[in-house]
């Protein structure tokens, strides 16, 4: 899960402007539904931004994991 968050927030996808669940699933070796659940649990929506800003902070994934889940959802 941390690797998916790191890649989403710190790397640009090959041949695209933002990550899609299918592209991330191929890279991470999980299903697109799993990627969608992880993004939802952490409030990540790269597909809704015209320009998704990639974080350069190497500790971003840990900081994101430490924040409370939105709307009191159970985070996995």
Protein Blocks (a to p, Z undefined) as FASTA:
>chain_A
ZZmmmmmmmpccehiabdcfklmmmmnopafklmmmmmmmnopafklpfbacddfbfklm
mmmmmpccehhiacZZ
